[in-house]
Amino acid sequence: MAAKHVLTNVTPAKIIIMGKFVITKRKDQEFQFNLTAGNGEVILTSEGYVQKASCYKGIESAKVNSQDDFKYHRRTSANKKDYFVLKAGNGEIIGVSQLYSSKESMEEGIISAKSNVPTVEIDDKTFKS
């Protein structure tokens, strides 16, 4: 009888449901995008853009820069919540994350962004139906 190989110290993989970039219009008529998780939670919110084309360029920048750990600036808010800021190569802010309850949760958010952002779809909510 063949010996069975037993794996020890293996953590079950988390199932990551793909999120998406959601483009909306703010009250001031500027465009913005939110990176949402598969459960609908907002992970990252962009700055405001006067033109929709610039908003799309911001999404493309997020896709490129999300792969570089040095582009994630980890911070703590005044109320002691952890969050991150994703920056472009020129130092401009692409987006700011939600507030997390712990550093570990924030790091999981960054890991999720790195693995999902390059392939998520864009849902443009500014089109009139």
MMTF fields as JSON, N, C-alpha, C and O atoms, coordinates in Angstrom:
{
  "mmtfVersion": "1.0.0",
  "mmtfProducer": "UNKNOWN",
  "numBonds": 515,
  "numAtoms": 516,
  "numGroups": 129,
  "numChains": 1,
  "numModels": 1,
  "chainsPerModel": [1],
  "groupsPerChain": [129],
  "chainIdList": ["A"],
  "bondAtomList": [4, 2, 8, 6, 12, 10, 16, 14, 20, 18, 24, 22, 28, 26, 32, 30, 36, 34, 40, 38, 44, 42, 48, 46, 52, 50, 56, 54, 60, 58, 64, 62, 68, 66, 72, 70, 76, 74, 80, 78, 84, 82, 88, 86, 92, 90, 96, 94, 100, 98, 104, 102, 108, 106, 112, 110, 116, 114, 120, 118, 124, 122, 128, 126, 132, 130, 136, 134, 140, 138, 144, 142, 148, 146, 152, 150, 156, 154, 160, 158, 164, 162, 168, 166, 172, 170, 176, 174, 180, 178, 184, 182, 188, 186, 192, 190, 196, 194, 200, 198, 204, 202, 208, 206, 212, 210, 216, 214, 220, 218, 224, 222, 228, 226, 232, 230, 236, 234, 240, 238, 244, 242, 248, 246, 252, 250, 256, 254, 260, 258, 264, 262, 268, 266, 272, 270, 276, 274, 280, 278, 284, 282, 288, 286, 292, 290, 296, 294, 300, 298, 304, 302, 308, 306, 312, 310, 316, 314, 320, 318, 324, 322, 328, 326, 332, 330, 336, 334, 340, 338, 344, 342, 348, 346, 352, 350, 356, 354, 360, 358, 364, 362, 368, 366, 372, 370, 376, 374, 380, 378, 384, 382, 388, 386, 392, 390, 396, 394, 400, 398, 404, 402, 408, 406, 412, 410, 416, 414, 420, 418, 424, 422, 428, 426, 432, 430, 436, 434, 440, 438, 444, 442, 448, 446, 452, 450, 456, 454, 460, 458, 464, 462, 468, 466, 472, 470, 476, 474, 480, 478, 484, 482, 488, 486, 492, 490, 496, 494, 500, 498, 504, 502, 508, 506, 512, 510],
  "bondOrderList": [1, 1, 1, 1, 1, 1, 1, 1, 1, 1, 1, 1, 1, 1, 1, 1, 1, 1, 1, 1, 1, 1, 1, 1, 1, 1, 1, 1, 1, 1, 1, 1, 1, 1, 1, 1, 1, 1, 1, 1, 1, 1, 1, 1, 1, 1, 1, 1, 1, 1, 1, 1, 1, 1, 1, 1, 1, 1, 1, 1, 1, 1, 1, 1, 1, 1, 1, 1, 1, 1, 1, 1, 1, 1, 1, 1, 1, 1, 1, 1, 1, 1, 1, 1, 1, 1, 1, 1, 1, 1, 1, 1, 1, 1, 1, 1, 1, 1, 1, 1, 1, 1, 1, 1, 1, 1, 1, 1, 1, 1, 1, 1, 1, 1, 1, 1, 1, 1, 1, 1, 1, 1, 1, 1, 1, 1, 1, 1],
  "groupList": [{"groupName": "MET", "atomNameList": ["N", "CA", "C", "O"], "elementList": ["N", "C", "C", "O"], "formalChargeList": [0, 0, 0, 0], "bondAtomList": [1, 0, 2, 1, 3, 2], "bondOrderList": [1, 1, 2], "singleLetterCode": "M", "chemCompType": "L-PEPTIDE LINKING"}, {"groupName": "ALA", "atomNameList": ["N", "CA", "C", "O"], "elementList": ["N", "C", "C", "O"], "formalChargeList": [0, 0, 0, 0], "bondAtomList": [1, 0, 2, 1, 3, 2], "bondOrderList": [1, 1, 2], "singleLetterCode": "A", "chemCompType": "L-PEPTIDE LINKING"}, {"groupName": "LYS", "atomNameList": ["N", "CA", "C", "O"], "elementList": ["N", "C", "C", "O"], "formalChargeList": [0, 0, 0, 0], "bondAtomList": [1, 0, 2, 1, 3, 2], "bondOrderList": [1, 1, 2], "singleLetterCode": "K", "chemCompType": "L-PEPTIDE LINKING"}, {"groupName": "HIS", "atomNameList": ["N", "CA", "C", "O"], "elementList": ["N", "C", "C", "O"], "formalChargeList": [0, 0, 0, 0], "bondAtomList": [1, 0, 2, 1, 3, 2], "bondOrderList": [1, 1, 2], "singleLetterCode": "H", "chemCompType": "L-PEPTIDE LINKING"}, {"groupName": "VAL", "atomNameList": ["N", "CA", "C", "O"], "elementList": ["N", "C", "C", "O"], "formalChargeList": [0, 0, 0, 0], "bondAtomList": [1, 0, 2, 1, 3, 2], "bondOrderList": [1, 1, 2], "singleLetterCode": "V", "chemCompType": "L-PEPTIDE LINKING"}, {"groupName": "LEU", "atomNameList": ["N", "CA", "C", "O"], "elementList": ["N", "C", "C", "O"], "formalChargeList": [0, 0, 0, 0], "bondAtomList": [1, 0, 2, 1, 3, 2], "bondOrderList": [1, 1, 2], "singleLetterCode": "L", "chemCompType": "L-PEPTIDE LINKING"}, {"groupName": "THR", "atomNameList": ["N", "CA", "C", "O"], "elementList": ["N", "C", "C", "O"], "formalChargeList": [0, 0, 0, 0], "bondAtomList": [1, 0, 2, 1, 3, 2], "bondOrderList": [1, 1, 2], "singleLetterCode": "T", "chemCompType": "L-PEPTIDE LINKING"}, {"groupName": "ASN", "atomNameList": ["N", "CA", "C", "O"], "elementList": ["N", "C", "C", "O"], "formalChargeList": [0, 0, 0, 0], "bondAtomList": [1, 0, 2, 1, 3, 2], "bondOrderList": [1, 1, 2], "singleLetterCode": "N", "chemCompType": "L-PEPTIDE LINKING"}, {"groupName": "PRO", "atomNameList": ["N", "CA", "C", "O"], "elementList": ["N", "C", "C", "O"], "formalChargeList": [0, 0, 0, 0], "bondAtomList": [1, 0, 2, 1, 3, 2], "bondOrderList": [1, 1, 2], "singleLetterCode": "P", "chemCompType": "L-PEPTIDE LINKING"}, {"groupName": "ILE", "atomNameList": ["N", "CA", "C", "O"], "elementList": ["N", "C", "C", "O"], "formalChargeList": [0, 0, 0, 0], "bondAtomList": [1, 0, 2, 1, 3, 2], "bondOrderList": [1, 1, 2], "singleLetterCode": "I", "chemCompType": "L-PEPTIDE LINKING"}, {"groupName": "GLY", "atomNameList": ["N", "CA", "C", "O"], "elementList": ["N", "C", "C", "O"], "formalChargeList": [0, 0, 0, 0], "bondAtomList": [1, 0, 2, 1, 3, 2], "bondOrderList": [1, 1, 2], "singleLetterCode": "G", "chemCompType": "PEPTIDE LINKING"}, {"groupName": "PHE", "atomNameList": ["N", "CA", "C", "O"], "elementList": ["N", "C", "C", "O"], "formalChargeList": [0, 0, 0, 0], "bondAtomList": [1, 0, 2, 1, 3, 2], "bondOrderList": [1, 1, 2], "singleLetterCode": "F", "chemCompType": "L-PEPTIDE LINKING"}, {"groupName": "ARG", "atomNameList": ["N", "CA", "C", "O"], "elementList": ["N", "C", "C", "O"], "formalChargeList": [0, 0, 0, 0], "bondAtomList": [1, 0, 2, 1, 3, 2], "bondOrderList": [1, 1, 2], "singleLetterCode": "R", "chemCompType": "L-PEPTIDE LINKING"}, {"groupName": "ASP", "atomNameList": ["N", "CA", "C", "O"], "elementList": ["N", "C", "C", "O"], "formalChargeList": [0, 0, 0, 0], "bondAtomList": [1, 0, 2, 1, 3, 2], "bondOrderList": [1, 1, 2], "singleLetterCode": "D", "chemCompType": "L-PEPTIDE LINKING"}, {"groupName": "GLN", "atomNameList": ["N", "CA", "C", "O"], "elementList": ["N", "C", "C", "O"], "formalChargeList": [0, 0, 0, 0], "bondAtomList": [1, 0, 2, 1, 3, 2], "bondOrderList": [1, 1, 2], "singleLetterCode": "Q", "chemCompType": "L-PEPTIDE LINKING"}, {"groupName": "GLU", "atomNameList": ["N", "CA", "C", "O"], "elementList": ["N", "C", "C", "O"], "formalChargeList": [0, 0, 0, 0], "bondAtomList": [1, 0, 2, 1, 3, 2], "bondOrderList": [1, 1, 2], "singleLetterCode": "E", "chemCompType": "L-PEPTIDE LINKING"}, {"groupName": "SER", "atomNameList": ["N", "CA", "C", "O"], "elementList": ["N", "C", "C", "O"], "formalChargeList": [0, 0, 0, 0], "bondAtomList": [1, 0, 2, 1, 3, 2], "bondOrderList": [1, 1, 2], "singleLetterCode": "S", "chemCompType": "L-PEPTIDE LINKING"}, {"groupName": "TYR", "atomNameList": ["N", "CA", "C", "O"], "elementList": ["N", "C", "C", "O"], "formalChargeList": [0, 0, 0, 0], "bondAtomList": [1, 0, 2, 1, 3, 2], "bondOrderList": [1, 1, 2], "singleLetterCode": "Y", "chemCompType": "L-PEPTIDE LINKING"}, {"groupName": "CYS", "atomNameList": ["N", "CA", "C", "O"], "elementList": ["N", "C", "C", "O"], "formalChargeList": [0, 0, 0, 0], "bondAtomList": [1, 0, 2, 1, 3, 2], "bondOrderList": [1, 1, 2], "singleLetterCode": "C", "chemCompType": "L-PEPTIDE LINKING"}],
  "groupTypeList": [0, 1, 1, 2, 3, 4, 5, 6, 7, 4, 6, 8, 1, 2, 9, 9, 9, 0, 10, 2, 11, 4, 9, 6, 2, 12, 2, 13, 14, 15, 11, 14, 11, 7, 5, 6, 1, 10, 7, 10, 15, 4, 9, 5, 6, 16, 15, 10, 17, 4, 14, 2, 1, 16, 18, 17, 2, 10, 9, 15, 16, 1, 2, 4, 7, 16, 14, 13, 13, 11, 2, 17, 3, 12, 12, 6, 16, 1, 7, 2, 2, 13, 17, 11, 4, 5, 2, 1, 10, 7, 10, 15, 9, 9, 10, 4, 16, 14, 5, 17, 16, 16, 2, 15, 16, 0, 15, 15, 10, 9, 9, 16, 1, 2, 16, 7, 4, 8, 6, 4, 15, 9, 13, 13, 2, 6, 11, 2, 16],
  "groupIdList": [1, 2, 3, 4, 5, 6, 7, 8, 9, 10, 11, 12, 13, 14, 15, 16, 17, 18, 19, 20, 21, 22, 23, 24, 25, 26, 27, 28, 29, 30, 31, 32, 33, 34, 35, 36, 37, 38, 39, 40, 41, 42, 43, 44, 45, 46, 47, 48, 49, 50, 51, 52, 53, 54, 55, 56, 57, 58, 59, 60, 61, 62, 63, 64, 65, 66, 67, 68, 69, 70, 71, 72, 73, 74, 75, 76, 77, 78, 79, 80, 81, 82, 83, 84, 85, 86, 87, 88, 89, 90, 91, 92, 93, 94, 95, 96, 97, 98, 99, 100, 101, 102, 103, 104, 105, 106, 107, 108, 109, 110, 111, 112, 113, 114, 115, 116, 117, 118, 119, 120, 121, 122, 123, 124, 125, 126, 127, 128, 129],
  "secStructList": [7, 7, 7, 7, 7, 7, 7, 7, 1, 7, 7, 7, 7, 7, 7, 7, 7, 7, 7, 3, 3, 3, 3, 3, 3, 7, 6, 6, 1, 7, 3, 3, 3, 3, 3, 3, 7, 6, 6, 1, 7, 3, 3, 3, 3, 3, 7, 7, 5, 1, 1, 2, 2, 2, 2, 2, 2, 2, 2, 2, 2, 2, 2, 2, 2, 6, 6, 7, 4, 4, 4, 3, 3, 3, 3, 3, 7, 6, 6, 1, 7, 3, 3, 3, 3, 3, 3, 7, 6, 6, 1, 7, 3, 3, 3, 3, 3, 7, 7, 5, 1, 1, 2, 2, 2, 2, 2, 2, 2, 2, 2, 2, 2, 2, 2, 2, 4, 4, 4, 7, 3, 3, 3, 3, 6, 6, 1, 7, 7],
  "xCoordList": [0.847, 0.0, 0.89, 1.845, 0.594, 1.396, 1.169, 0.067, 2.214, 2.11, 1.337, 1.47, 0.526, -0.219, 0.626, 1.286, 0.599, 1.297, 0.299, -0.76, 0.646, -0.226, 0.441, 1.585, -0.283, 0.229, -0.108, -1.248, 0.881, 0.637, 0.933, 1.632, 0.403, 0.603, 0.158, 0.782, -0.898, -1.43, -2.735, -3.653, -2.797, -4.009, -4.89, -4.417, -6.177, -7.055, -7.082, -7.125, -7.058, -7.077, -8.431, -9.473, -8.397, -9.637, -10.153, -9.386, -11.452, -12.064, -12.261, -12.948, -11.66, -11.761, -12.734, -12.503, -13.817, -14.803, -14.396, -14.155, -14.326, -13.881, -14.76, -15.984, -14.114, -14.813, -14.902, -14.868, -15.018, -15.063, -14.779, -14.853, -14.458, -14.361, -15.741, -16.309, -16.276, -17.581, -17.376, -16.892, -17.75, -17.64, -18.98, -20.027, -18.922, -20.12, -19.818, -18.675, -20.863, -20.711, -21.031, -22.049, -20.168, -20.373, -21.399, -21.799, -21.809, -22.756, -22.178, -22.918, -20.833, -20.193, -19.965, -19.27, -20.564, -20.523, -19.174, -18.976, -18.248, -16.991, -17.198, -18.052, -16.393, -16.431, -15.468, -14.448, -15.797, -14.893, -15.07, -16.074, -14.091, -14.273, -14.055, -13.268, -14.779, -14.579, -14.172, -14.762, -13.176, -12.856, -13.672, -13.495, -14.568, -15.405, -15.009, -14.583, -15.154, -14.914, -16.128, -17.157, -16.004, -17.1, -18.345, -19.455, -18.168, -19.317, -19.896, -20.814, -19.362, -19.872, -19.198, -19.456, -18.336, -17.638, -16.647, -15.959, -16.574, -15.63, -14.244, -14.058, -13.272, -11.894, -11.1, -10.278, -11.348, -10.554, -11.446, -12.272, -11.286, -12.038, -11.052, -10.079, -11.315, -10.429, -10.699, -11.637, -9.842, -10.085, -11.196, -11.664, -11.619, -12.608, -11.948, -10.852, -12.614, -12.114, -13.163, -14.348, -12.737, -13.655, -14.163, -15.334, -13.287, -13.673, -13.667, -12.81, -14.633, -14.738, -13.496, -13.065, -12.923, -11.721, -10.583, -9.803, -10.488, -9.457, -9.723, -8.786, -10.983, -11.36, -10.918, -10.393, -11.135, -10.688, -9.164, -8.635, -8.465, -7.001, -6.574, -5.569, -7.337, -7.066, -7.2, -6.409, -8.199, -8.379, -7.192, -6.678, -6.759, -5.601, -4.355, -3.546, -4.202, -3.077, -3.162, -2.147, -4.372, -4.563, -4.166, -3.533, -4.539, -4.196, -2.689, -2.187, -1.968, -0.51, 0.161, 0.979, -0.189, 0.505, 0.122, 0.859, -1.015, -1.446, -0.51, -0.556, 0.322, 1.213, 2.52, 3.295, 2.764, 4.019, 3.767, 3.102, 4.3, 4.067, 4.513, 3.947, 5.521, 6.019, 5.037, 5.211, 4.017, 3.002, 1.886, 1.043, 1.89, 0.906, 1.516, 2.495, 0.939, 1.42, 0.467, -0.695, 0.984, 0.183, 0.123, 1.143, -1.087, -1.285, -2.266, -2.964, -2.289, -3.237, -4.008, -3.414, -5.327, -6.172, -6.14, -5.591, -6.736, -6.795, -7.532, -7.259, -8.474, -9.207, -8.596, -9.262, -7.3, -6.5, -6.936, -6.715, -7.546, -7.905, -6.837, -6.328, -6.505, -5.504, -6.146, -7.285, -5.399, -5.842, -4.609, -3.495, -4.817, -3.695, -4.064, -5.234, -3.024, -3.155, -2.356, -1.177, -2.996, -2.314, -1.86, -2.666, -0.55, 0.003, 0.561, 0.977, 0.56, 1.144, 2.655, 3.184, 3.323, 4.773, 5.222, 6.337, 4.351, 4.691, 4.334, 4.47, 3.876, 3.541, 2.107, 1.682, 1.356, -0.048, -0.882, -0.637, -1.856, -2.747, -3.748, -4.451, -3.801, -4.78, -6.07, -7.162, -5.933, -7.106, -6.741, -5.59, -7.749, -7.595, -8.525, -9.672, -8.019, -8.809, -9.838, -9.874, -10.657, -11.557, -10.722, -9.52, -11.341, -10.665, -10.81, -11.895, -9.712, -9.704, -9.583, -9.045, -10.092, -10.075, -8.716, -8.456, -7.843, -6.525, -5.536, -5.922, -4.257, -3.211, -3.333, -3.123, -3.672, -3.817, -4.916, -4.741, -6.044, -7.144, -6.726, -7.073, -5.981, -5.494, -4.567, -4.673, -3.669, -2.749, -3.515, -3.134, -4.591, -5.427, -6.078, -6.216, -6.479, -7.044, -6.038, -6.386, -4.79, -3.735, -3.477, -3.332, -3.42, -3.211, -4.34, -4.101, -5.566, -6.719, -6.631, -6.909, -6.244, -6.11, -5.051, -5.275, -3.905, -2.826, -3.271, -2.93, -4.024, -4.388, -5.592, -5.729, -6.459, -7.695, -7.719, -8.322, -7.087, -7.214, -6.877, -7.598, -5.817, -5.478, -6.557, -6.567, -7.466, -8.422, -9.889, -10.766, -10.177, -11.587, -12.238, -11.573, -13.538, -14.289, -14.601, -14.457, -15.035, -15.444, -16.952, -17.489, -17.623, -19.074, -19.326, -19.247, -19.63, -19.84, -21.305, -22.172, -21.57, -22.94, -23.403, -24.515, -22.562, -22.93, -23.698, -24.175, -23.825, -24.611, -26.077, -26.544, -26.798, -28.257, -28.907, -28.536, -29.886, -30.567, -31.925, -32.631],
  "yCoordList": [-1.176, 0.0, 1.235, 1.309, 2.185, 3.41, 4.298, 4.35, 4.991, 5.912, 7.149, 7.629, 7.661, 8.892, 10.078, 10.048, 11.103, 12.339, 13.258, 13.573, 13.673, 14.547, 15.912, 16.025, 16.934, 18.299, 18.845, 18.752, 19.408, 20.034, 21.521, 21.963, 22.268, 23.722, 24.417, 25.387, 23.937, 24.549, 25.255, 24.649, 26.525, 27.302, 27.206, 27.407, 26.899, 26.845, 28.189, 29.237, 28.157, 29.396, 30.072, 29.416, 31.387, 32.146, 32.247, 32.424, 32.134, 32.308, 33.802, 34.458, 34.327, 35.757, 35.947, 35.482, 36.633, 36.921, 38.229, 39.235, 38.191, 39.357, 40.571, 40.475, 41.686, 42.946, 43.646, 43.013, 44.969, 45.748, 47.205, 47.636, 47.945, 49.391, 49.938, 49.593, 50.778, 51.38, 52.882, 53.568, 53.378, 54.81, 55.463, 55.017, 56.539, 57.308, 58.795, 59.194, 59.599, 61.049, 61.603, 61.251, 62.464, 63.095, 64.221, 64.612, 64.726, 65.85, 67.07, 67.869, 67.221, 68.363, 68.101, 68.861, 67.007, 66.611, 66.045, 65.804, 65.829, 65.18, 63.665, 63.129, 62.997, 61.546, 60.975, 61.587, 59.816, 59.116, 57.623, 57.184, 56.852, 55.409, 54.861, 55.383, 53.794, 53.012, 51.614, 51.042, 51.07, 49.666, 48.944, 49.178, 48.066, 47.34, 45.873, 45.319, 45.261, 43.831, 43.081, 43.687, 41.777, 40.95, 41.067, 40.852, 41.413, 41.564, 42.975, 43.288, 43.836, 45.197, 46.23, 47.425, 45.789, 46.725, 47.557, 47.035, 48.849, 49.73, 49.536, 49.692, 49.193, 49.005, 50.288, 50.639, 50.996, 52.171, 53.177, 52.8, 54.456, 55.533, 56.504, 56.918, 56.859, 57.765, 59.211, 59.54, 60.069, 61.506, 61.821, 60.93, 63.073, 63.49, 63.875, 64.436, 63.573, 63.898, 64.73, 64.396, 65.808, 66.662, 65.93, 66.055, 65.163, 64.451, 62.946, 62.416, 62.275, 60.826, 60.114, 59.108, 60.629, 60.008, 59.994, 59.043, 61.029, 61.082, 60.043, 59.476, 59.796, 58.776, 57.396, 56.591, 57.134, 55.869, 55.746, 54.661, 56.853, 56.835, 56.545, 55.871, 57.052, 56.757, 55.274, 54.711, 54.641, 53.195, 52.448, 51.508, 52.863, 52.217, 52.391, 51.471, 53.557, 53.803, 52.901, 52.383, 52.718, 51.823, 50.4, 49.702, 49.971, 48.607, 48.406, 47.367, 49.386, 49.291, 49.398, 48.555, 50.43, 50.718, 49.793, 49.689, 49.122, 48.211, 47.014, 46.319, 46.773, 45.622, 45.894, 44.971, 47.143, 47.545, 47.881, 48.869, 47.054, 47.252, 48.63, 49.17, 49.203, 50.515, 51.64, 52.762, 51.358, 52.37, 52.428, 53.324, 51.462, 51.45, 52.135, 51.653, 53.248, 53.986, 53.691, 54.097, 52.981, 52.569, 53.691, 54.279, 53.978, 55.104, 54.73, 53.718, 55.574, 55.43, 56.736, 57.814, 56.636, 57.825, 58.399, 57.792, 59.575, 60.238, 59.386, 59.475, 58.555, 57.696, 56.288, 55.327, 56.202, 54.979, 53.82, 52.661, 54.112, 53.081, 53.061, 54.106, 51.87, 51.721, 51.86, 51.444, 52.449, 52.572, 52.696, 52.865, 52.611, 52.802, 53.789, 53.992, 54.393, 55.306, 54.692, 54.377, 54.523, 54.017, 55.217, 56.071, 55.273, 56.4, 55.94, 54.793, 56.853, 56.618, 56.844, 57.304, 56.515, 56.687, 58.123, 58.368, 59.09, 60.504, 61.038, 62.233, 60.146, 60.542, 61.013, 61.253, 61.148, 61.576, 60.464, 59.28, 60.855, 59.885, 59.357, 60.125, 58.037, 57.385, 57.174, 57.44, 56.693, 56.437, 56.18, 55.901, 56.28, 56.073, 54.927, 54.859, 54.042, 52.88, 53.222, 54.331, 52.255, 52.326, 52.288, 52.029, 52.54, 52.397, 50.951, 50.373, 50.377, 48.988, 48.926, 49.831, 47.85, 47.678, 47.224, 47.298, 46.751, 46.287, 46.378, 46.473, 46.348, 46.335, 45.083, 45.136, 43.961, 42.7, 42.802, 42.348, 43.398, 43.575, 44.487, 44.238, 45.541, 46.447, 45.693, 45.853, 44.883, 44.117, 43.134, 42.916, 42.538, 41.66, 42.45, 41.942, 43.69, 44.549, 44.831, 44.838, 45.063, 45.307, 44.053, 44.134, 42.902, 41.635, 41.398, 40.984, 41.661, 41.495, 42.445, 42.055, 43.692, 44.659, 44.2, 44.244, 43.762, 43.32, 42.165, 42.123, 41.236, 40.056, 40.29, 39.615, 41.223, 41.404, 42.588, 42.5, 43.684, 44.924, 44.771, 45.318, 44.055, 44.006, 43.409, 43.678, 42.606, 41.894, 42.236, 41.692, 43.123, 43.393, 44.222, 44.967, 44.078, 44.808, 46.221, 46.554, 47.042, 48.406, 48.498, 48.113, 49.01, 49.201, 50.706, 51.337, 51.267, 52.71, 53.019, 52.766, 53.568, 53.875, 55.246, 55.672, 55.937, 57.286, 57.279, 58.324, 56.104, 56.032, 56.107, 55.438, 56.905, 57.022, 55.839, 55.503, 55.211, 54.087, 54.49, 53.674],
  "zCoordList": [0.0, 0.0, 0.0, 0.773, -0.842, -0.951, 0.26, 0.807, 0.672, 1.805, 1.387, 0.261, 2.306, 2.035, 2.457, 3.495, 1.656, 1.994, 2.693, 2.15, 3.878, 4.643, 4.755, 5.196, 4.356, 4.459, 5.836, 6.291, 6.487, 7.782, 7.673, 6.761, 8.593, 8.632, 7.351, 6.922, 6.751, 5.538, 5.901, 6.453, 5.587, 5.829, 4.602, 3.483, 4.792, 3.618, 2.905, 3.548, 1.591, 0.8, 0.939, 0.961, 1.033, 1.058, -0.365, -1.311, -0.498, -1.813, -2.011, -1.227, -3.052, -3.331, -4.48, -5.596, -4.189, -5.22, -5.877, -5.209, -7.193, -7.926, -7.666, -7.583, -7.543, -7.388, -8.727, -9.782, -8.67, -9.905, -9.59, -8.44, -10.622, -10.535, -10.873, -11.909, -10.018, -10.259, -10.438, -9.538, -11.611, -11.906, -11.612, -12.08, -10.819, -10.48, -10.646, -10.87, -10.533, -10.589, -9.213, -8.617, -8.712, -7.414, -7.524, -8.62, -6.38, -6.369, -7.064, -7.638, -7.014, -7.679, -9.167, -9.842, -9.676, -11.081, -11.522, -12.713, -10.599, -10.948, -10.959, -10.253, -11.779, -11.861, -10.822, -10.505, -10.305, -9.398, -9.626, -10.186, -9.19, -9.202, -7.803, -7.014, -7.53, -6.324, -6.751, -7.667, -6.097, -6.264, -5.207, -4.012, -5.646, -4.701, -4.687, -5.7, -3.532, -3.383, -3.919, -4.218, -4.037, -4.516, -3.667, -4.154, -2.379, -1.482, -1.518, -0.759, -2.402, -2.549, -1.668, -1.808, -0.76, 0.116, -0.684, -1.561, -0.384, -1.076, -0.47, 0.737, -1.318, -0.892, -1.072, -0.226, -2.186, -2.549, -3.254, -4.085, -2.929, -3.571, -4.205, -3.576, -5.451, -6.186, -5.836, -5.109, -6.378, -6.339, -7.333, -8.043, -7.39, -8.371, -9.682, -9.696, -10.773, -12.114, -12.848, -12.824, -13.495, -14.244, -15.477, -15.837, -16.128, -17.343, -17.106, -16.4, -17.706, -17.558, -18.099, -17.536, -19.184, -19.756, -18.738, -18.69, -17.939, -16.9, -15.814, -15.253, -15.522, -14.553, -15.051, -14.283, -16.331, -16.923, -16.865, -16.622, -17.088, -16.978, -15.544, -15.32, -14.567, -13.163, -12.868, -12.111, -13.465, -13.296, -13.892, -13.285, -15.072, -15.69, -14.826, -14.708, -14.228, -13.334, -12.102, -11.636, -11.579, -10.433, -10.798, -10.005, -12.002, -12.433, -12.483, -12.054, -13.0, -13.117, -11.745, -11.377, -11.006, -9.75, -8.606, -7.626, -8.713, -7.646, -7.492, -6.477, -8.474, -8.426, -7.68, -7.431, -7.327, -6.686, -5.218, -4.908, -4.316, -2.885, -2.409, -1.458, -3.06, -2.653, -2.974, -2.5, -3.765, -4.107, -3.056, -3.087, -2.123, -1.04, 0.17, 0.74, 0.555, 1.717, 2.873, 2.863, 3.86, 5.005, 6.024, 6.384, 6.484, 7.394, 8.506, 8.438, 9.518, 10.623, 10.751, 10.775, 10.833, 10.927, 12.342, 13.262, 12.495, 13.8, 14.832, 16.029, 14.355, 15.288, 15.386, 15.77, 15.024, 15.19, 14.301, 14.651, 13.167, 12.192, 11.109, 10.704, 10.649, 9.598, 8.225, 8.012, 7.299, 5.913, 5.036, 5.533, 3.715, 2.799, 1.705, 1.379, 1.153, 0.033, -1.115, -0.955, -2.265, -3.451, -4.269, -4.638, -4.552, -5.301, -6.639, -6.797, -7.59, -8.912, -8.843, -7.831, -9.92, -10.002, -9.806, -9.345, -10.158, -9.998, -8.611, -8.348, -7.72, -6.355, -6.156, -5.026, -7.256, -7.148, -6.513, -6.745, -5.722, -5.092, -6.109, -6.766, -6.23, -7.101, -6.321, -6.823, -5.088, -4.274, -2.829, -2.492, -1.987, -0.546, -0.146, -0.588, 0.687, 1.091, 2.147, 2.679, 2.429, 3.578, 4.855, 4.801, 5.985, 7.272, 7.731, 7.666, 8.192, 8.645, 10.168, 10.805, 10.722, 12.181, 12.706, 13.907, 11.804, 12.242, 11.088, 9.923, 11.433, 10.404, 9.54, 8.329, 10.165, 9.43, 8.379, 7.248, 8.749, 7.793, 6.646, 5.491, 6.964, 5.932, 4.978, 3.762, 5.511, 4.666, 3.782, 2.632, 4.304, 3.488, 2.356, 1.243, 2.636, 1.601, 0.496, -0.685, 0.886, -0.097, -0.928, -2.148, -0.277, -0.99, -1.983, -3.117, -1.553, -2.433, -3.624, -4.758, -3.364, -4.457, -5.454, -6.663, -4.952, -5.84, -6.731, -7.913, -6.173, -6.951, -7.855, -8.875, -7.509, -8.269, -9.217, -10.286, -8.859, -9.631, -11.118, -11.952, -11.481, -12.91, -13.806, -15.007, -13.253, -14.099, -13.844, -14.516, -12.89, -12.596, -13.691, -14.412, -13.797, -14.818, -14.344, -13.168, -15.299, -15.015, -15.196, -16.235, -14.182, -14.214, -14.179, -13.125, -15.345, -15.469, -15.195, -16.032, -14.014, -13.58, -14.078, -13.767, -14.845, -15.296, -16.614, -17.057, -17.25, -18.471, -18.135, -17.213, -18.864, -18.687, -19.404, -20.529, -18.736, -19.416, -19.92, -20.513]
}
